[in-house]
Amino acid sequence: MIGVLRPMFTALALALAAPASATDLSADEIKQLALEAIRQNPEIVMEAVAILQARDEQTAAAAAAQVLSEQRFMLEEDPNAPVLGNPDGDVTIVEFFDYNCPYCKQAATAVEALIAADDNIRVVFREWPILSDGSVLAALAALAARKQGQYEAFHREMMALRGRAEEASVLAAAEKIGIDMEALRADMDAPDIAEHVDQSMRLAEMLGFSGTPSFVIGDALVPGFVPIEELERLVAKARETQ
């Protein structure tokens, strides 16, 4: 990298080091020297972009680490968030998801397999309905089903749904597993359910997530679908660093 940038630095250094009487360069002339160096070595631009990207990534990573430190309790211990697996597990996975996200449905299979294979895992679900009005309705219904002890059954039913999550399919899924529909409709308007969704939105924004699914596993922020092998690796890493 230094070798590539050296022509431009050398040109500028020579210009600036020369006696004022011999080389009294204006700002425009110095810029012209830099442009000439870039023309002769166009890879300089790509190297400079890479440096800026690396700096931005380091800044983003530091900001995310601070958010994780400040929001750890809310992410992992929020009593207003559903938990599956072992409630007392030594490693917590936090998943942000949307019932209309096809990748979330793929991830659901991996998460269920991980829970079955590791009896010391707890999974916190953050309902993050960002894809449609049907997604919002499904999230509210899932959280309302929790009040009847039916969150897990409803969650699995929705993740197995082949069509879109919308009013008809959401209510049909609830009826299929025997949920009290009158109580469900009433509970969907409860303030704590709206608060869960709002909190998911805030946390996802603070963590820099832009789509579903997204995971927090230990100190790792993991956007996108993650196969079970990668989940297992991240869980093992989280255990090592405890």
C-alpha positions as CSV (number, residue, x, y, z in Angstrom):
1,M,0.0,0.0,0.0
2,I,2.8,2.4,1.0
3,G,4.6,1.5,-2.3
4,V,1.6,2.4,-4.3
5,L,1.0,5.7,-2.6
6,R,4.6,6.7,-2.5
7,P,4.6,8.4,-6.0
8,M,2.0,10.9,-4.9
9,F,3.6,11.5,-1.5
10,T,7.0,12.0,-3.2
11,A,5.7,14.5,-5.7
12,L,4.0,16.5,-2.9
13,A,7.0,16.3,-0.6
14,L,9.4,17.6,-3.3
15,A,7.1,20.4,-4.1
16,L,6.7,21.4,-0.5
17,A,10.4,21.0,0.4
18,A,11.7,23.2,-2.5
19,P,12.8,26.8,-1.7
20,A,9.9,29.2,-2.0
21,S,11.9,31.3,-4.6
22,A,12.3,28.3,-6.9
23,T,9.0,26.6,-6.3
24,D,6.3,28.9,-5.1
25,L,3.4,26.6,-5.9
26,S,-0.2,27.5,-5.4
27,A,-2.8,25.2,-3.9
28,D,-4.1,24.5,-7.5
29,E,-0.6,23.6,-8.6
30,I,-0.2,21.2,-5.7
31,K,-3.5,19.6,-6.6
32,Q,-2.4,19.2,-10.2
33,L,0.7,17.4,-9.0
34,A,-1.4,15.0,-7.0
35,L,-3.8,14.4,-9.9
36,E,-0.8,13.7,-12.2
37,A,0.5,11.1,-9.7
38,I,-3.0,9.5,-9.6
39,R,-3.1,9.4,-13.4
40,Q,0.3,7.6,-13.5
41,N,-0.8,5.3,-10.6
42,P,-4.6,4.9,-10.8
43,E,-4.5,2.1,-8.2
44,I,-3.9,4.9,-5.6
45,V,-7.6,5.6,-5.7
46,M,-8.6,2.1,-4.9
47,E,-6.1,1.9,-2.1
48,A,-7.4,5.2,-0.6
49,V,-11.0,3.9,-0.8
50,A,-9.9,0.7,1.0
51,I,-8.2,2.7,3.7
52,L,-11.4,4.7,4.2
53,Q,-13.6,1.6,4.2
54,A,-11.4,-0.1,6.8
55,R,-11.5,3.0,9.0
56,D,-15.4,3.2,8.7
57,E,-15.6,-0.5,9.6
58,Q,-13.4,0.0,12.6
59,T,-15.6,2.9,13.7
60,A,-18.8,0.9,13.2
61,A,-17.4,-2.1,15.1
62,A,-16.4,0.1,18.1
63,A,-19.9,1.7,18.1
64,A,-21.6,-1.7,17.9
65,A,-19.5,-3.0,20.8
66,Q,-20.5,0.0,22.9
67,V,-24.2,-0.6,22.1
68,L,-23.8,-4.3,23.0
69,S,-22.3,-3.3,26.3
70,E,-25.0,-0.8,27.1
71,Q,-28.0,-2.9,25.8
72,R,-26.9,-6.4,26.9
73,F,-29.6,-6.7,29.5
74,M,-32.3,-5.5,27.2
75,L,-31.2,-7.9,24.5
76,E,-30.8,-11.0,26.6
77,E,-33.0,-10.5,29.7
78,D,-35.9,-8.4,28.6
79,P,-38.9,-10.1,30.3
80,N,-41.1,-8.8,27.5
81,A,-39.3,-11.0,24.9
82,P,-40.1,-14.7,24.3
83,V,-37.4,-17.3,25.2
84,L,-37.1,-20.8,23.8
85,G,-34.6,-23.5,24.6
86,N,-33.1,-23.6,28.1
87,P,-34.1,-20.5,30.0
88,D,-31.0,-20.9,32.2
89,G,-28.7,-21.7,29.3
90,D,-25.1,-20.4,29.4
91,V,-25.2,-18.9,25.9
92,T,-27.9,-16.6,24.6
93,I,-28.8,-16.2,20.9
94,V,-30.9,-13.1,20.1
95,E,-32.7,-13.3,16.8
96,F,-34.5,-10.5,15.0
97,F,-36.9,-11.8,12.4
98,D,-40.0,-11.2,10.3
99,Y,-42.6,-13.9,9.5
100,N,-42.7,-12.9,5.9
101,C,-38.9,-13.3,5.5
102,P,-38.0,-16.5,3.6
103,Y,-34.5,-16.5,5.0
104,C,-36.0,-16.3,8.5
105,K,-37.9,-19.5,7.7
106,Q,-34.7,-21.2,6.7
107,A,-33.0,-19.9,9.8
108,A,-35.9,-21.2,12.0
109,T,-34.9,-24.8,10.9
110,A,-31.3,-24.2,11.9
111,V,-32.3,-22.6,15.2
112,E,-34.6,-25.5,16.1
113,A,-31.9,-28.0,15.2
114,L,-29.4,-26.1,17.5
115,I,-31.9,-26.1,20.4
116,A,-32.4,-29.8,19.9
117,A,-28.7,-30.5,19.8
118,D,-27.5,-28.2,22.6
119,D,-29.5,-28.3,25.8
120,N,-27.6,-25.3,27.2
121,I,-28.8,-22.8,24.7
122,R,-31.4,-20.1,25.2
123,V,-32.9,-18.2,22.3
124,V,-34.5,-14.8,22.7
125,F,-36.9,-13.8,19.9
126,R,-37.2,-10.2,18.8
127,E,-40.3,-9.7,16.7
128,W,-39.1,-7.2,14.1
129,P,-41.9,-6.9,11.5
130,I,-40.4,-4.7,8.8
131,L,-41.6,-6.2,5.5
132,S,-45.4,-5.6,5.4
133,D,-48.6,-4.9,7.4
134,G,-49.1,-8.6,7.4
135,S,-45.8,-9.0,9.2
136,V,-46.9,-6.5,11.9
137,L,-50.2,-8.4,12.4
138,A,-48.3,-11.7,12.6
139,A,-45.9,-10.3,15.2
140,L,-48.7,-8.9,17.3
141,A,-50.5,-12.2,17.1
142,A,-47.4,-14.2,18.1
143,L,-46.8,-12.0,21.2
144,A,-50.5,-12.2,22.1
145,A,-50.3,-16.0,21.8
146,R,-47.6,-15.9,24.4
147,K,-50.1,-14.7,26.9
148,Q,-51.9,-18.0,26.4
149,G,-48.7,-20.0,26.7
150,Q,-48.8,-20.7,22.9
151,Y,-46.0,-18.6,21.6
152,E,-43.7,-21.6,20.6
153,A,-46.6,-23.4,18.9
154,F,-47.7,-20.3,17.0
155,H,-44.1,-19.4,16.1
156,R,-43.5,-22.8,14.5
157,E,-46.8,-22.7,12.7
158,M,-46.0,-19.4,11.2
159,M,-42.5,-20.4,10.2
160,A,-44.0,-23.4,8.4
161,L,-46.5,-21.3,6.6
162,R,-45.9,-21.5,2.8
163,G,-47.9,-18.4,1.8
164,R,-47.7,-14.8,3.0
165,A,-48.4,-13.9,6.6
166,E,-51.5,-11.7,6.3
167,E,-54.7,-11.5,8.3
168,A,-56.4,-14.6,7.0
169,S,-53.4,-16.9,7.3
170,V,-52.4,-15.5,10.7
171,L,-55.8,-16.1,12.2
172,A,-56.1,-19.5,10.5
173,A,-52.8,-20.5,12.1
174,A,-54.0,-19.3,15.5
175,E,-57.2,-21.3,15.2
176,K,-55.4,-24.4,14.1
177,I,-53.4,-24.7,17.3
178,G,-56.4,-24.0,19.5
179,I,-55.8,-20.4,20.6
180,D,-58.7,-18.5,22.2
181,M,-59.4,-16.1,19.4
182,E,-61.4,-13.6,21.4
183,A,-58.6,-13.3,23.9
184,L,-56.0,-13.1,21.1
185,R,-57.7,-10.2,19.5
186,A,-57.9,-8.3,22.7
187,D,-54.3,-9.0,23.7
188,M,-53.0,-7.9,20.4
189,D,-53.8,-4.3,21.4
190,A,-52.0,-4.6,24.8
191,P,-49.4,-1.9,25.4
192,D,-46.7,-4.4,26.3
193,I,-47.0,-6.1,22.9
194,A,-46.6,-2.8,21.0
195,E,-43.7,-2.0,23.3
196,H,-41.9,-5.2,22.3
197,V,-42.1,-4.3,18.6
198,D,-41.0,-0.7,19.3
199,Q,-38.1,-1.9,21.4
200,S,-37.0,-4.3,18.6
201,M,-37.0,-1.5,16.2
202,R,-34.8,0.6,18.5
203,L,-32.4,-2.2,19.2
204,A,-32.0,-3.1,15.6
205,E,-31.3,0.5,14.6
206,M,-28.7,0.9,17.3
207,L,-27.0,-2.3,16.3
208,G,-26.9,-1.3,12.7
209,F,-29.1,-4.2,11.4
210,S,-30.8,-3.5,8.1
211,G,-32.6,-6.7,7.4
212,T,-33.9,-10.1,8.7
213,P,-32.8,-12.4,10.0
214,S,-30.1,-10.8,12.2
215,F,-28.5,-12.4,15.3
216,V,-26.6,-11.4,18.3
217,I,-24.5,-14.3,19.7
218,G,-22.1,-13.3,22.5
219,D,-20.2,-10.3,21.1
220,A,-20.9,-11.2,17.5
221,L,-23.4,-9.3,15.3
222,V,-24.5,-11.6,12.6
223,P,-26.7,-10.3,9.8
224,G,-28.4,-12.7,7.4
225,F,-29.1,-16.4,7.3
226,V,-26.7,-18.5,9.3
227,P,-26.5,-22.3,8.8
228,I,-26.4,-24.5,11.8
229,E,-22.6,-25.2,11.5
230,E,-21.9,-21.5,11.7
231,L,-24.3,-21.1,14.6
232,E,-22.5,-23.9,16.5
233,R,-19.1,-22.2,15.8
234,L,-20.4,-18.8,17.1
235,V,-21.9,-20.4,20.2
236,A,-18.6,-22.3,20.9
237,K,-16.7,-19.0,20.5
238,A,-19.2,-17.2,22.9
239,R,-18.6,-20.0,25.5
240,E,-14.8,-19.6,25.2
241,T,-15.0,-15.9,25.9
242,Q,-17.3,-16.0,28.9
